[in-house]
Amino acid sequence: MQQVFDFLPPPPNKAPRLYLGLVMESAVGRRLGDLAGTMTRHAVGWNCTRVGSHHLSLHFLRHGARPPERLIHAVERAAGQIRTPAFEMSCGEAACIRTPSAAPDPFRLILRAESEALAPLHQELMGGLIRQGRKARPDFAPHITLGRGATALTVQAIDPVRIAVQEVALILSGEEYRILRRFPLAV
């Protein structure tokens, strides 16, 4: 699982990151926030992802606050061709991994995604991005980031978190959290 972040260069000054991802319903976001708070309660130097900012990262696209319009258009064309129907999935395995970042908080507390329907969506988006001339990483494992920290955490077992997946979103995540575009899944 370490490969989730292995290919990412260290972000310049914690620049915002652009992702294709799955946005969580508010009830799921609150559950993830509670889970992160419980898991990091006694850990020093940990910051949890803000409630309302949780998403399942499917494809990392780039660092930077202002994505080029040509990238936005390529993503719109790729994601606009989604044929995967809406589905439910669960995240039942937490992990603490170290990123290659030199930042003071190189550890990430993540939930791994589990769904037979997620792999085809991930592949479909990757194929669409490649057809649009964009780079896509097949080794980027879909996940939800619960928090960032300075030290490794011992992760306990969790009850699975159920997530209804209705759409893919283009997300700019950094100091601000913005959904730039939404792409509904097939009905």
N, C-alpha and C positions, 0 to 999 in steps of 0.2 A: 504494500500500500504506500510505501514511501514515495513511489513514483508520482503520486498525485501532484506534488509540487516540485519535483526534481528539475523539470525543464524551465521553470519560471526564473527569469533573472531577478536579482534583488530589485525591488521597486525603488525608483529615485524619489527620495523624500516622501515615502509612503503615498505615492501618486495614486489617484483613483484607478480602479481596475474595471475593465469592461468584460462582461460575461453574457453568455446565453444561459439562462437558468429557469428554474421552476419557482414561482413565488408561492409562499405559504399563506393559507387562510389565517386570519387573526387568532383564532383559537389554537391552531397548531403553533403559531409564532409564540404565543404565551406559554404553551407547554414546553417549547424548546428553550425559552428564556428561563423558566423554572428549573428545567433539567440542567442547563449550563450553570445556573446559580448554585444548585445543589452539588454539582460535581467539582466546582472550583471554590466552594465556601471556605475551605481552610488553606487554600493555596495562595502563596504570596506572589504578587506580580502578574496576576491574571486579569484580563478584561474580557467580559462576555460580549457577544454580539448583541447590539441593541434590539430589543423586541420591536418588530415591524421591519427589521432589516434581514431577517432570515430568508435564505433562498437555497435551493439545491443547485450548485454550480454544475453545468453540463459541459460548457466549452469556454475556456479562457480565451479572450480575443486580444487584449492589449492593456498596457499601462497608459495612463494619461487622462487628463480632465476633459479634453476636447477631441472626441473621436472624429476622424476625417469623414466627411460626407460620403465619400466613395465606399468606406467601410460600412457605414450605416446602410447604404443602398444594397451592398452585397449581402449583408445579413438579412435585410428585408426580403430580398429575392430568395435566399436560401430558406429562411424560416417560413416564408409565405407559401412554400410548396409542401409543407408538412402533411402527411397522410396518416400518421399514427393517430388512432382514436384516443379519447380521454380514458384514463385508467386510474386505479388505486395502487399505491405502493406502501412499503413500510421501511423504516430505518430502525434497526434493532441492534446495531453494533457500534459502540463508541470506540474511538481510538485517539491516542495522543501521538502526533507525529512531529518530527522536526523538519522544518523547511530549510533550504539552503541560504536563507536570508541572514545577513549580518546584523539585522535590526536587534534591538534589545529584547524583542519578544519572538524568537524564532519557532516556538512551539505552537501547534494548532490542536485544539480539541475538535474533532469532527465526528459526524455520524455518517456511516457508510450506507448507501442506498441499496435496497433489495427489491427487485421487481423484474419479472420476465419481460414486461412491457417497456422498461426503461432502456434496455440495450438497443432495441430497434429504433427508438426515438433518438438516442445518442448517435447511432450510426447514420440515421437519415439526415440529421443536422450536419454531421461531419461530411457526408457526401455532398450535401448542398453547398457547404462552405467551400469545399475543394472545387466544385464545379464553377463557383464564382471567383476562383483564383485566390482564395484565402487559405492560410495555413490552418490546419486542424490537427490536434494531437490525439491519436487513438489511445495513448496511454494515460490520458487525463481521466482519472476515475471520478465519476459523479459523487458529490458529497455535500453535506451541510456543515459549515463552520460554526461552531458554538462559541468559540473564544480563542484568544491569543494569549500566550504567556511566556514568561522568562525561564521557567523551569518545567521539566517533564512532570506529568501527572500520572498517577496510578488510576486507571479507569476501571470502574465497576460495571457490572452487567446492568442493562436497562430494560424496561418494558418497551416493546416496539412502538414507534410513533407512526400512526397511519396518516397518509397524505393523499388527498384527492387531487389528481393532476388534470387540469382543464386547459392549461395554456403554457406556452413558453414565453419568456420575457427577455428583452435586451436590457441589462441592468448595469448601471454605473454605480459602483460601490466604493466609498472612501470616507472622507469626512461627512459627506452627504450621501444619502442613498436615494437614487432615482431610477424609476422604471422609465426607460426611453420609448420602448415599443412593446406591444403585446401581440402574440400570435396564437389564436385559439387552435386547439387540437381538433381533429375531425370528430364529427358527431356520429 
